[in-house]
Amino acid sequence: MLLKTYITNPRTFIHREQQNPDISRALVSMVSLVSFLVVAQLSGYSDIGVYGGLAAELISWARVTGSFAQRVWVMVLGTLAVAVASFLGTVAGGNMFAAMAFLLMVAFLSGMARGLGDHGLTLGTLAVILFLLSLFGPNTLAIAEKRAMAVLIGGSWAIVLRVIVLWVIKPQLPYDIAISKPWTVSASMMGMVPQLSGIDEHEAEKQLNEQETNLRVAINELLPYLRKGDKKIVSVRRELLKVVRAGSRFGSTAMALFYEMKEVSKHERLGFIVPTLKNTFQALELAASTVGHYLMSRSTEDEELLKIRIERCENMVVILRKRLDAANLSLYDKVEVLKVINMFESSIGYLQTALTWAERIDEKRRQLSFITHFQPVVSIRSQWKNTLSEFTSESELFRHSLRLALIATFGIFLFYSFEIPRGYWISLTIMVVLQPDFSSTRLKAWDRVLGTLGGVFAASILMHFVQFHYVIFIVIAVCLFLFFYFQSRNYAIAVFFLTIELVAMIDLNLPYEWHIGLYRMVNTIIGGIIAVGATYLLWPKWEHVKLSKYLALAIKSNKNYLAQVGFELKEKTGFHSRLIGLRRKAEVSNLNMADAFKRIKYEPGANKDRLKLAEDLAFYNAKLTREITSFGAILPGISKEFNYSITYNLIDECTALLDDLAEAIENDQLICVRHSFTRFFIELENKVHKTRGNNPGNDQIIQKELERQLMDLDLIRSQLDKITNEIAAMCNISGNIELQAIEQN
């Protein structure tokens, strides 16, 4: 289905690949590697082809961000670093102690490079791989220079294919991708809502969390363009800020709509309007995706198409209101749909904001040259400064790097001491498997061992029966592409193809015997066992020890978020920008909790009952975040005349309770005071009855105003009811407090 979509709509494929290069990135890496191997073979330098080929492959695969100029600079420095690693490996190969000393340094710096981001991890791994391969003789200075030169050439070739070509063709591409990606992700979130509302809530939560992570990553990639420090005569920082805020709010509203659609689906009498709601979701998704296309292409056609699709969304909302009014439903039944409609109208407002400010960006960008065009305020020096600040015993990155260096060096010690054939594979496995935490290492070790065993077996058969180099080149290209394809989908399968590729490359010019494959399989198992044992014994990082701290932080983040929403409601500011930062902190805290649970499940010593309790609390806390987001999303539609102090008091009660709950969890204390929300909802109900009796003369103007007040009050009361239910569930699960929230009939 995906291939059919790409064939019938190549523009969709190009747009998707520009924002998330997957297939194109794999193809560039494949071309970089295979073309270098073929040239090396034809020119008579096949003995060093593997070094330049690996450099070309992994440097072209490194996920480097920033402007093209910054990408080139980072990749040039990375190429120089891995060339030095290859040189040192060759020089030290004939002496065990020299090899151990140099590997200790290379592996430690490789681990610290993880702090630079994904590209640091890739380039650091490449440096260790080339160092280990270079240990093979002959270990002369001339050979060391040849291998280092091959790495430099391979890296340069990768830079040309991966960056220089795009830089010449479309110099503003990094900026275009950064600004359009949040809208593309938000569009996808909006389109997912109708489908997710009909599946298991926990599974839907999982998929929402993934999309939420993608949105946060997209916004983080745009942040360098929003930082102060742009000294150009023409600055677009303000315009960019407006566009990205609109995209962030659009995505958050999509997440809030998920829970509202769950509520709508529970009302049988609202079934008649569900198809129209789904059509509106589809219209909003198309409009948001068009925003992404317009920000990328800046074409008049996309601008006009966006205006048409925004108008269609507005028409869908008009149809929804007419159908709802014609249905003659009670106010209680209308409220759920009205909240959805209000959020639809807010989403349309964000689309219109994006269109307005994108047009202004387009006007200003014509005044800038392509050289100074929207360069992000990012300093490579500052990145290194942040990494250097990790050189402390308290740093988890520092401890991981030191552990990695010591264990990889121990693997080399085993290799030399026992003269193990292909013994470098022990350290190579350690380098790939060893992660900062125990759970990730354990899981990766299992996948790595399974994939490597299968790959070694398949590669052994291949190398035994196939002797023609160009056939092996084809196999290497296919396996490399499949490795990149499965890397984010199934790690064990990805390792299977990676192993075939590496074995074929490494043994291309070496005599091969069947028992070499057996040695490599044994070395992989040894390396995996050592890696898991090292994570357990050397400075382990146990997530379950920090469980209470994670939970308390997530609950406090929601408390601050809810308090700010209450402030915005009271002050009638609509949707202040401060909400974005607090919402982001709450969402990040929830994501950190979800990641921590994945690691804690495989940690020895974790209390299963305590873990189950924490998971339930985290689940309801994540739901609370989204209910608060839903509350914030309806604020722009609330009348300026709304003034019911009891709602503000109820919000204060909720925030105080969350604060008490967070403190109790963090300090493992029991809360003795029992809170109740019942009296607040009773007072709200009395307010409703009193308001309804304020028009004894049935004046039509007064009646419309009263209906508006009642509508606003019912919207807020309904949302506060959901918020208090989530807080009550959290307190009841903890076993420390019993709460009662009024259930509406």
C-alpha positions in Angstrom: 0.0 0.0 0.0 2.8 2.4 0.9 4.7 1.6 -2.3 1.5 2.1 -4.3 1.0 5.5 -2.7 4.5 6.6 -3.5 4.2 5.5 -7.2 0.8 7.2 -7.7 1.8 10.3 -5.7 5.6 10.9 -6.0 5.2 14.3 -4.4 4.1 12.7 -1.2 7.2 10.5 -1.3 9.5 13.4 -1.9 7.9 15.4 0.9 8.1 12.5 3.3 11.7 11.7 2.4 12.8 15.3 2.8 11.4 15.5 6.4 12.3 11.9 7.4 14.9 10.6 5.0 14.6 6.8 5.3 14.8 5.2 1.8 16.8 8.0 0.3 19.3 8.0 3.2 19.8 4.2 2.8 20.3 4.6 -0.9 22.9 7.3 -0.5 24.8 5.1 2.1 24.6 2.1 -0.2 25.9 4.1 -3.2 28.7 5.6 -1.1 29.9 2.2 0.0 29.5 0.1 -3.1 30.9 2.8 -5.5 34.0 3.1 -3.2 34.5 -0.7 -3.1 34.2 -0.9 -6.9 36.6 1.9 -7.6 39.1 0.4 -5.1 38.8 -3.0 -6.8 39.3 -1.5 -10.3 42.2 0.7 -9.2 44.1 -2.2 -7.5 43.6 -1.0 -3.9 41.1 -3.6 -2.8 43.1 -4.3 0.3 42.2 -0.9 1.8 38.7 -0.6 0.1 36.9 -1.9 3.2 38.3 1.0 5.4 37.2 3.8 3.0 33.9 1.9 2.2 32.9 1.7 5.9 33.8 5.4 6.3 31.7 6.3 3.3 28.8 4.1 4.5 28.5 5.3 8.1 29.5 9.0 7.6 26.8 9.3 5.0 24.3 7.6 7.4 25.1 9.9 10.4 22.1 12.0 11.3 23.7 15.5 11.3 21.4 18.5 11.8 21.8 22.2 11.3 22.6 24.2 8.2 24.5 22.6 5.3 27.6 24.5 6.3 27.4 23.1 9.9 26.8 19.6 8.6 29.9 19.7 6.4 32.0 21.0 9.3 30.7 18.3 11.7 31.3 15.5 9.1 34.8 16.8 8.2 35.7 16.7 11.9 34.2 13.2 12.1 36.1 12.0 9.1 39.4 13.3 10.5 38.6 11.6 13.9 37.9 8.1 12.3 40.9 8.5 10.1 43.1 9.0 13.2 41.5 5.9 14.8 42.3 3.8 11.7 45.9 5.1 11.8 46.3 4.3 15.5 44.9 0.9 15.1 47.3 0.0 12.4 50.3 1.3 14.3 49.4 -0.4 17.5 48.3 -3.7 15.9 51.5 -5.5 16.5 51.7 -4.8 20.3 49.0 -5.9 22.7 49.7 -3.1 25.3 49.8 -0.4 22.7 46.5 -1.7 21.2 44.9 -1.7 24.7 46.1 1.8 25.5 44.9 3.3 22.3 41.6 1.4 22.4 41.0 2.7 25.9 41.3 6.2 24.6 39.3 5.7 21.4 36.5 3.8 23.1 36.2 6.4 25.9 36.0 9.3 23.5 33.6 7.3 21.4 31.3 6.9 24.4 31.5 10.6 25.3 30.7 11.5 21.6 27.2 10.1 22.4 26.6 13.4 24.1 26.8 15.2 20.8 23.6 13.4 19.6 22.9 10.7 17.0 25.7 11.7 14.8 28.2 11.5 17.7 27.1 7.9 18.4 27.4 6.9 14.8 30.8 8.5 14.2 32.1 7.2 17.6 31.0 3.6 16.7 32.7 3.9 13.3 36.0 5.1 15.0 36.1 2.0 17.2 35.1 -0.4 14.3 37.9 1.0 12.1 40.4 0.8 15.0 39.6 -2.8 15.5 39.8 -3.7 11.8 43.1 -1.9 11.5 44.7 -4.1 14.1 45.2 -6.7 11.3 48.7 -6.6 9.8 50.8 -5.6 8.2 51.2 -3.0 10.9 53.6 -0.6 9.2 53.6 3.2 9.0 53.1 3.1 5.2 50.0 0.9 5.6 48.7 3.1 8.4 48.9 6.1 6.1 47.2 4.3 3.2 44.3 3.2 5.4 43.9 6.7 6.9 43.9 8.2 3.4 41.3 5.7 2.3 39.1 6.7 5.2 39.6 10.4 4.3 38.6 9.8 0.7 35.6 7.6 1.7 34.5 10.3 4.2 34.9 13.1 1.6 32.9 11.0 -0.9 30.1 10.6 1.6 30.1 14.4 2.4 29.7 15.1 -1.3 26.8 12.7 -1.8 25.0 13.4 1.5 25.4 17.2 1.8 27.2 19.1 -1.0 24.9 17.9 -3.7 21.8 19.0 -1.8 23.5 22.3 -0.7 24.1 23.2 -4.4 20.6 22.2 -5.5 18.5 23.6 -2.5 20.6 25.6 0.0 17.6 26.4 2.2 16.4 22.8 2.6 17.4 22.4 6.3 15.3 25.5 7.2 12.4 24.4 5.1 12.3 21.0 6.7 12.7 22.3 10.2 9.7 24.7 9.9 7.4 22.4 8.1 7.9 19.2 10.1 5.9 20.2 13.3 2.9 20.8 11.0 3.3 17.5 9.2 3.5 15.6 12.5 0.5 17.5 13.9 -1.5 16.7 10.8 -0.8 13.0 11.3 -1.9 13.3 14.9 -5.2 14.9 13.8 -5.9 12.2 11.3 -5.2 9.4 13.8 -7.9 10.6 16.3 -11.0 8.9 14.8 -9.2 5.6 14.4 -7.7 5.6 17.9 -11.0 6.5 19.6 -12.3 3.0 18.6 -9.4 0.9 19.9 -8.1 -0.2 23.3 -7.2 2.9 25.4 -3.8 1.6 26.4 -2.8 0.9 22.8 -4.1 4.3 21.8 -2.1 5.9 24.5 1.0 4.1 23.2 0.5 5.4 19.7 -0.3 8.9 21.0 2.9 8.9 23.0 4.9 8.0 19.9 3.4 10.9 18.0 3.8 13.2 20.9 7.5 12.3 21.0 7.8 13.0 17.2 6.2 16.4 17.7 8.6 17.3 20.5 11.6 16.2 18.4 10.3 18.2 15.5 10.0 21.3 17.6 13.4 20.8 19.2 14.9 20.7 15.8 13.4 24.1 15.0 14.5 25.7 18.3 17.9 26.9 16.9 16.0 29.1 14.4 14.0 30.7 17.2 16.9 31.6 19.6 17.8 35.2 20.1 21.0 36.4 18.6 20.0 37.0 15.0 21.8 40.2 14.1 20.7 40.4 10.5 18.8 43.5 9.3 15.9 41.3 8.4 14.9 38.8 11.1 12.1 36.2 10.9 12.3 35.0 14.5 9.0 36.5 15.4 7.2 35.0 12.4 8.8 31.6 13.0 7.7 31.7 16.6 4.1 32.4 15.6 4.1 29.5 13.1 5.7 26.9 15.4 3.4 27.9 18.3 0.4 27.4 16.0 1.7 24.0 14.9 2.3 23.0 18.5 -1.1 24.1 19.7 -2.7 22.3 16.7 -1.0 19.0 17.7 -1.9 19.4 21.4 -5.5 20.1 20.4 -5.5 16.9 18.3 -4.4 14.9 21.4 -7.1 16.5 23.5 -9.7 15.7 20.9 -8.9 12.0 21.3 -10.5 11.9 24.7 -13.4 14.0 23.7 -14.2 11.6 20.8 -14.0 8.7 23.3 -16.7 10.5 25.3 -18.8 11.3 22.3 -18.7 7.6 21.3 -20.3 6.7 24.6 -23.5 8.6 23.9 -25.7 6.6 21.6 -27.9 9.6 20.9 -24.9 11.3 19.3 -24.2 8.5 16.8 -25.9 10.5 14.0 -23.2 13.2 14.1 -20.1 11.0 14.3 -19.6 10.6 10.5 -19.6 14.4 10.2 -17.1 14.7 13.0 -14.8 12.2 11.2 -15.1 14.1 8.0 -14.1 17.3 9.9 -11.0 15.5 11.3 -10.1 14.5 7.7 -10.5 18.1 6.5 -8.3 19.4 9.3 -5.7 16.8 8.6 -5.6 17.7 4.9 -5.4 21.4 5.8 -2.5 20.9 8.3 -0.6 18.7 5.9 -1.0 21.5 3.2 0.5 23.9 5.7 3.6 21.6 5.8 3.7 21.5 2.0 3.3 25.2 1.7 6.1 25.9 4.1 8.3 23.6 2.1 7.4 24.7 -1.4 6.3 28.3 -0.9 4.3 27.9 -4.1 1.3 29.9 -5.0 -0.6 26.7 -5.8 -0.1 25.4 -2.3 -1.1 28.7 -0.8 -4.4 28.8 -2.7 -5.0 25.1 -1.9 -4.5 25.8 1.8 -7.0 28.7 1.7 -9.5 26.3 0.1 -9.0 23.6 2.6 -9.3 26.0 5.6 -12.6 27.3 4.1 -13.7 23.7 3.8 -12.9 23.1 7.5 -15.0 26.2 8.4 -17.9 24.9 6.4 -17.7 21.6 8.1 -18.0 23.3 11.5 -21.0 25.3 10.3 -22.6 22.0 9.2 -21.9 20.4 12.6 -23.6 23.3 14.4 -26.6 23.2 12.2 -27.0 19.4 12.6 -26.6 19.8 16.4 -29.2 22.5 16.6 -31.6 20.6 14.5 -31.3 17.5 16.6 -33.2 19.0 19.5 -30.9 17.4 22.1 -30.6 18.3 25.8 -27.9 20.6 26.9 -26.2 17.6 28.6 -25.9 15.7 25.3 -24.9 18.8 23.4 -22.0 19.6 25.7 -19.7 16.8 24.5 -20.1 17.7 20.9 -19.8 21.4 21.6 -16.4 20.9 23.2 -15.3 19.1 20.1 -16.6 21.9 17.9 -14.9 24.5 20.0 -11.6 22.6 19.6 -12.2 22.4 15.8 -12.7 26.2 15.7 -9.4 26.6 17.7 -7.6 24.3 15.3 -8.9 26.4 12.3 -7.6 29.5 14.1 -4.2 27.9 14.3 -4.3 27.1 10.6 -5.2 30.7 9.8 -2.4 31.9 12.0 0.1 29.7 10.2 -1.1 30.9 6.8 -0.9 34.6 7.8 2.6 34.4 9.3 4.0 32.1 6.6 3.1 34.7 4.0 5.0 37.3 6.0 8.0 34.9 6.2 7.9 34.5 2.5 7.9 38.3 2.0 11.0 38.7 4.3 13.0 35.8 2.9 13.2 37.4 -0.5 15.3 40.1 1.1 18.0 37.7 2.2 20.8 36.0 0.2 21.0 32.2 0.2 24.3 32.4 2.1 22.9 34.2 5.2 19.5 32.7 4.8 17.9 31.7 8.1 21.0 30.1 9.6 20.2 28.5 13.0 21.9 29.9 16.0 23.9 26.8 16.8 27.6 26.7 17.8 29.7 23.6 17.4 31.9 25.0 20.1 28.8 25.1 22.5 28.0 21.5 21.7 31.5 20.4 22.6 31.4 22.7 25.7 28.2 20.8 26.9 29.9 17.5 26.3 33.1 18.5 28.1 30.9 19.5 31.1 30.1 15.8 31.4 33.6 15.0 32.4 32.7 14.4 36.0 32.2 11.3 38.1 28.6 12.3 38.7 27.8 12.2 35.0 26.0 9.1 33.7 27.6 9.7 30.3 31.0 9.8 31.8 30.5 6.5 33.8 29.1 4.8 30.7 32.1 5.9 28.6 34.5 4.7 31.2 32.8 1.4 31.5 32.7 1.0 27.7 36.4 1.8 27.4 37.4 -0.6 30.1 35.3 -3.5 28.9 36.2 -3.0 25.2 39.9 -3.0 26.3 39.3 -6.2 28.2 37.9 -7.8 25.0 41.1 -6.9 23.2 43.1 -8.4 26.1 41.3 -11.7 25.6 41.8 -11.4 21.8 45.6 -11.1 22.1 46.1 -13.3 25.2 44.3 -16.3 23.8 45.0 -15.6 20.1 41.3 -16.0 19.3 40.7 -16.0 15.5 38.6 -12.9 14.6 38.8 -12.1 18.4 38.2 -8.4 17.7 34.6 -9.4 17.3 34.3 -9.5 21.1 35.1 -5.9 21.5 33.0 -5.0 18.5 30.0 -6.7 20.1 30.7 -5.0 23.4 30.8 -1.6 21.6 27.4 -2.2 19.9 25.6 -3.9 22.7 26.7 -1.9 25.8 24.2 0.8 26.6 24.1 3.4 29.5 21.4 1.3 31.3 21.0 -2.4 32.1 17.6 -3.0 30.4 18.7 -1.6 27.1 21.9 -3.6 27.2 20.1 -6.8 28.0 17.5 -6.4 25.3 20.0 -5.3 22.7 22.3 -8.1 23.6 19.6 -10.7 22.9 18.7 -9.1 19.6 22.4 -8.7 18.7 23.2 -12.3 19.5 20.3 -13.7 17.6 20.9 -11.5 14.6 24.6 -12.1 14.5 24.3 -15.8 14.8 21.9 -16.0 11.9 24.0 -13.5 9.9 27.3 -15.3 10.5 25.8 -18.6 9.4 24.3 -17.1 6.2 27.5 -15.1 5.5 29.7 -18.2 6.0 27.7 -20.1 3.4 27.9 -17.1 1.1 31.7 -16.6 1.4 32.3 -20.3 1.0 30.4 -20.7 -2.2 30.7 -17.2 -3.8 34.2 -16.1 -4.9 33.4 -13.5 -7.5 33.8 -10.0 -6.0 31.2 -8.2 -8.0 28.5 -10.7 -6.9 29.6 -10.0 -3.3 29.3 -6.3 -3.9 25.7 -6.8 -5.0 25.0 -8.8 -1.8 26.7 -6.1 0.3 24.5 -3.4 -1.3 21.3 -5.3 -0.8 22.1 -6.2 2.8 23.1 -2.7 3.6 19.8 -1.3 2.3 17.8 -3.9 4.3 19.8 -3.1 7.4 18.9 0.5 7.2 15.3 -0.3 6.4 14.9 -2.7 9.4 17.0 -0.7 11.9 14.0 1.2 13.4 11.6 -1.6 12.8 13.2 -4.8 14.0 16.7 -4.7 15.4 17.4 -8.4 15.3 16.6 -8.6 11.6 18.6 -5.4 11.0 21.7 -7.0 12.8 21.2 -10.1 10.7 21.7 -8.2 7.4 24.4 -6.0 9.0 26.4 -9.0 10.0 26.2 -10.5 6.4 27.4 -7.1 5.1 30.3 -6.8 7.5 31.5 -10.4 7.2 31.4 -10.1 3.4 33.4 -6.8 3.5 35.9 -7.8 6.1 36.6 -11.1 4.6 36.6 -9.9 1.0 40.4 -10.0 0.7 41.2 -12.5 3.5 41.4 -16.3 3.2 38.1 -17.8 4.5 37.5 -21.1 6.1 34.3 -22.5 7.5 35.4 -22.5 11.1 36.0 -18.7 11.0 32.2 -18.3 11.1 32.0 -20.5 14.2 34.6 -18.4 16.0 32.8 -15.3 15.1 29.5 -16.7 16.6 31.3 -17.7 19.8 33.0 -14.3 20.0 29.6 -12.6 19.7 28.1 -14.6 22.5 31.2 -13.8 24.7 30.9 -10.1 23.9 27.2 -10.0 24.7 27.7 -11.8 28.1 30.5 -9.5 29.0 28.5 -6.4 28.1 25.4 -7.5 30.2 27.7 -8.4 33.1 29.5 -5.1 33.0 26.3 -3.1 33.0 25.3 -5.0 36.1 28.6 -4.8 38.0 30.3 -1.5 36.9 28.5 1.7 38.1 25.0 0.4 37.2 22.2 2.9 36.6 19.1 1.6 38.3 15.9 3.3 37.2 13.7 1.7 39.8 15.6 3.6 42.5 14.4 6.9 41.0 10.8 5.8 40.4 9.3 8.0 43.1 11.2 11.0 41.9 10.0 10.5 38.3 6.4 10.1 39.5 6.5 13.2 41.8 8.0 15.3 39.0 5.3 14.3 36.5 2.5 15.0 39.0 4.0 18.4 40.0 4.3 19.3 36.3 0.5 18.7 35.9 -0.1 20.7 39.0 1.7 23.7 37.6 0.0 23.2 34.2 -3.5 23.1 35.8 -2.8 26.1 38.0 -1.8 28.1 34.9 -5.0 27.1 33.0 -7.0 28.2 36.0 -5.2 31.6 36.0 -5.9 32.0 32.2 -9.6 31.2 32.8 -9.8 33.8 35.6 -7.9 36.5 33.8 -9.7 35.9 30.5 -6.4 35.8 28.5 -7.7 32.9 26.2 -4.5 30.9 25.6 -1.4 32.5 26.9 2.0 31.4 25.5 3.1 30.4 29.0 0.7 27.4 28.7 2.9 26.0 25.9 6.0 25.8 28.1 4.1 24.2 31.0 2.3 21.8 28.8 5.6 20.8 27.2 7.1 20.1 30.7 4.1 18.0 31.6 4.3 16.0 28.4 8.1 15.5 28.6 7.7 14.3 32.2 5.1 11.7 31.1 7.4 10.6 28.2 10.3 10.2 30.6 8.1 8.1 32.9 7.1 5.9 29.9 10.7 5.4 28.9 11.7 4.6 32.5 9.1 1.9 32.8 10.5 0.2 29.7 13.9 0.0 31.4 12.7 -0.8 34.9 10.8 -3.9 33.7 14.0 -5.8 33.0 16.0 -4.5 36.0 16.9 -7.0 38.7 15.5 -6.0 42.2 12.6 -4.0 40.9 9.5 -4.5 43.1 6.7 -5.8 40.7 3.8 -4.6 42.9 5.4 -1.1 43.3 6.0 -1.1 39.5 2.4 -1.9 38.8 1.2 0.8 41.1 3.5 3.3 39.5 2.4 2.3 36.0 -1.3 2.9 36.9 -0.5 6.2 38.5 1.5 7.3 35.4 -1.3 6.2 33.1 -3.9 8.4 34.9 -1.4 11.2 35.2 -0.9 11.1 31.4 -4.7 11.2 31.0 -4.8 14.1 33.3 -2.3 16.0 31.2 -4.5 15.6 28.1 -7.6 16.6 30.0 -5.9 19.7 31.2 -4.9 20.3 27.5 -8.5 19.9 26.6 -9.4 22.4 29.2 -6.9 24.9 27.8 -8.2 24.3 24.3 -11.7 25.5 25.1 -10.5 28.7 26.9 -10.6 30.8 23.7 -14.3 30.1 23.2 -15.3 31.0 26.8 -17.1 34.3 27.1 -15.3 37.3 28.7 -18.3 37.7 31.0 -17.8 34.3 32.6 -17.2 34.7 36.3 -18.0 31.8 38.6 -15.6 31.9 41.6 -16.5 28.3 42.6 -14.7 27.0 39.5 -11.5 28.8 40.5 -11.8 27.4 44.0 -12.2 23.9 42.6 -9.0 24.3 40.5 -7.1 25.5 43.5 -8.3 22.4 45.4 -7.1 20.2 42.6 -3.7 21.8 42.5 -3.3 21.6 46.3 -4.2 17.9 46.2 -1.7 17.2 43.4 1.0 18.9 45.3 0.2 16.8 48.4 0.1 13.6 46.4 3.5 14.4 44.7 5.1 15.2 48.0 3.8 12.0 49.6 5.1 9.9 46.7 8.5 11.5 46.6 9.0 11.1 50.4 7.1 7.7 50.7 4.7 9.3 53.2 1.0 8.7 53.8 -1.4 11.6 53.5 -3.9 11.6 56.4 -6.3 14.3 55.1 -9.1 13.2 52.9 -10.3 15.6 50.3 -13.6 15.7 48.5 -14.7 17.4 45.4 -18.4 16.8 46.0 -19.3 20.1 47.6 -17.8 22.0 44.7 -20.0 20.2 42.2 -23.0 20.7 44.4 -22.4 24.4 44.4 -21.9 24.4 40.6 -25.2 22.6 40.2 -26.9 25.2 42.4 -25.4 28.0 40.3 -26.8 26.4 37.2 -30.4 26.3 38.6 -30.1 29.9 39.9 -28.9 31.1 36.5 -31.8 29.4 34.7 -34.2 31.3 36.9 -32.8 34.7 36.1 -35.2 35.4 33.3 -38.8 35.3 34.7 -40.1 37.5 31.9 -38.7 35.2 29.1 -36.9 38.1 27.4 -35.3 36.8 24.2 -32.1 38.8 24.5 -31.6 37.9 28.2 -32.5 34.3 27.3 -29.7 34.1 24.7 -27.2 35.5 27.1 -28.3 33.1 29.8 -27.9 30.2 27.4 -24.4 31.3 26.5 -23.5 31.5 30.2 -25.0 28.1 30.9 -23.2 26.7 27.9 -19.8 28.0 29.1 -20.5 26.8 32.6 -21.5 23.4 31.5 -18.4 23.1 29.3 -16.2 24.0 32.2 -18.0 21.9 34.7 -17.8 18.9 32.3 -14.1 19.3 31.8 -13.4 19.8 35.5 -15.4 16.7 36.2 -13.0 14.7 34.0 -10.0 16.3 35.6 -11.2 15.5 39.1 -12.0 11.9 38.1 -8.4 11.4 37.0 -7.1 12.9 40.2 -9.5 10.8 42.2 -8.3 7.6 40.4 -4.7 8.5 41.1 -5.4 9.0 44.8 -7.5 5.8 45.1 -4.7 3.8 43.4 -2.1 5.1 45.7 -4.2 3.8 48.7 -3.5 7.0 50.6 -6.5 9.1 49.9 -10.1 8.4 49.1 -11.9 10.9 46.9 -15.3 11.1 45.4 -16.1 12.9 42.2 -19.7 13.4 41.1 -20.5 11.1 38.2 -22.9 12.7 35.7 -25.8 10.6 34.6 
